[in-house]
Protein backbone atom coordinates (compact mmCIF):
# COMPACT_ATOMS: atom_id res chain seq x y z
CA UNK A 1 0.00 0.00 0.00
CA UNK A 2 2.80 2.45 0.85
CA UNK A 3 4.38 1.83 -2.52
CA UNK A 4 1.02 2.47 -4.25
CA UNK A 5 0.49 5.74 -2.36
CA UNK A 6 4.03 6.81 -3.19
CA UNK A 7 3.47 6.04 -6.89
CA UNK A 8 0.16 7.96 -6.92
CA UNK A 9 1.77 10.87 -5.08
CA UNK A 10 4.57 10.93 -7.66
CA UNK A 11 2.06 10.97 -10.55
CA UNK A 12 0.09 13.75 -8.84
CA UNK A 13 3.26 15.84 -8.48
CA UNK A 14 4.20 15.25 -12.15
CA UNK A 15 0.72 16.23 -13.35
CA UNK A 16 0.66 19.31 -11.13
CA UNK A 17 4.11 20.39 -12.29
CA UNK A 18 3.11 20.03 -15.95
CA UNK A 19 -0.06 22.08 -15.41
CA UNK A 20 1.78 24.79 -13.43
CA UNK A 21 4.68 25.10 -15.90
CA UNK A 22 4.93 28.90 -16.33
CA UNK A 23 5.97 28.80 -19.99
CA UNK A 24 2.75 27.07 -21.09
CA UNK A 25 -0.52 29.00 -21.49
CA UNK A 26 -2.35 27.35 -18.57
CA UNK A 27 0.66 27.61 -16.26
CA UNK A 28 1.15 31.27 -17.16
CA UNK A 29 -2.49 32.01 -16.31
CA UNK A 30 -2.10 30.16 -13.02
CA UNK A 31 1.05 32.06 -11.99
CA UNK A 32 -0.44 35.40 -13.09
CA UNK A 33 -3.30 34.73 -10.66
CA UNK A 34 -0.88 33.66 -7.90
CA UNK A 35 1.17 36.85 -8.35
CA UNK A 36 -1.99 38.99 -8.38
CA UNK A 37 -3.19 37.36 -5.16
CA UNK A 38 0.25 37.81 -3.54
CA UNK A 39 0.27 41.49 -4.56
CA UNK A 40 -3.23 41.92 -3.12
CA UNK A 41 -2.44 40.15 0.14
CA UNK A 42 1.19 41.16 0.82
CA UNK A 43 1.57 44.33 -1.24
CA UNK A 44 4.40 42.86 -3.34
CA UNK A 45 5.31 39.76 -5.31
CA UNK A 46 8.83 39.23 -3.97
CA UNK A 47 7.91 35.84 -2.51
CA UNK A 48 9.76 32.54 -3.06
CA UNK A 49 7.50 30.53 -5.36
CA UNK A 50 8.30 27.21 -3.66
CA UNK A 51 6.14 28.68 -0.89
CA UNK A 52 3.01 28.12 -2.95
CA UNK A 53 3.17 24.75 -4.66
CA UNK A 54 2.78 22.06 -2.05
CA UNK A 55 0.73 19.10 -3.32
CA UNK A 56 0.36 15.72 -1.66
CA UNK A 57 -2.01 12.82 -0.98
CA UNK A 58 -3.44 12.44 2.51
CA UNK A 59 -5.28 9.29 3.62
CA UNK A 60 -8.67 10.24 5.07
CA UNK A 61 -9.03 6.97 6.94
CA UNK A 62 -6.53 4.22 7.61
CA UNK A 63 -7.24 0.82 9.08
CA UNK A 64 -4.38 -1.18 10.60
CA UNK A 65 -4.66 -4.95 10.95
CA UNK A 66 -2.35 -6.60 13.47
CA UNK A 67 -1.44 -10.28 13.54
CA UNK A 68 1.24 -11.26 16.00
CA UNK A 69 4.35 -9.23 15.26
CA UNK A 70 3.16 -8.00 11.84
CA UNK A 71 0.84 -5.20 10.87
CA UNK A 72 -0.84 -4.23 7.62
CA UNK A 73 -2.14 -0.73 7.00
CA UNK A 74 -5.05 -0.30 4.59
CA UNK A 75 -6.41 3.01 3.37
CA UNK A 76 -10.09 3.12 2.52
CA UNK A 77 -10.15 6.61 0.97
CA UNK A 78 -7.59 9.23 0.04
CA UNK A 79 -7.86 12.85 -0.95
CA UNK A 80 -5.55 15.08 -2.88
CA UNK A 81 -4.42 18.10 -0.92
CA UNK A 82 -2.78 21.22 -2.19
CA UNK A 83 -2.06 24.61 -0.81
CA UNK A 84 -1.41 28.04 -2.17
CA UNK A 85 -0.90 29.30 1.35
CA UNK A 86 2.52 29.77 2.91
CA UNK A 87 3.68 26.81 4.98
CA UNK A 88 5.12 27.31 8.44
CA UNK A 89 8.67 26.89 7.19
CA UNK A 90 8.25 29.48 4.43
CA UNK A 91 6.43 32.22 6.38
CA UNK A 92 9.75 33.63 7.52
CA UNK A 93 10.53 34.49 3.87
CA UNK A 94 7.41 36.65 3.45
CA UNK A 95 7.23 40.17 4.76
CA UNK A 96 4.38 42.68 4.37
CA UNK A 97 6.53 45.14 2.43
CA UNK A 98 8.74 43.94 -0.43
C-alpha positions, 0 to 999 in steps of 0.5 A: 500500500505504501508503494502504491500511495508513493506512486500515486503521489509521484504521478500527482506531483508530475501532473501538477508540475506540468499544469503549473509550468509557467511557460505554457498557457495554462501555467502562465495564467495560473502564476499570473493569478498567484502573483496577483493574489500575492500582490493583493495580500502582501503588497508585493510579489517578492515571494519565493514561489516554492512557498506556494506549490505544495501538493500531496495525498493524505489518507482520510481513513486508515485501518491497521490490521495486526497479527502477531508481530506484523501489521498491515495498514489499509487506506479506505479513501484518500484525498488530494491536498494542495495549498497556495498558502505559505507553509510554516517553514516558508512564512519567515521568507514573506514580509508585508513590504517587499 
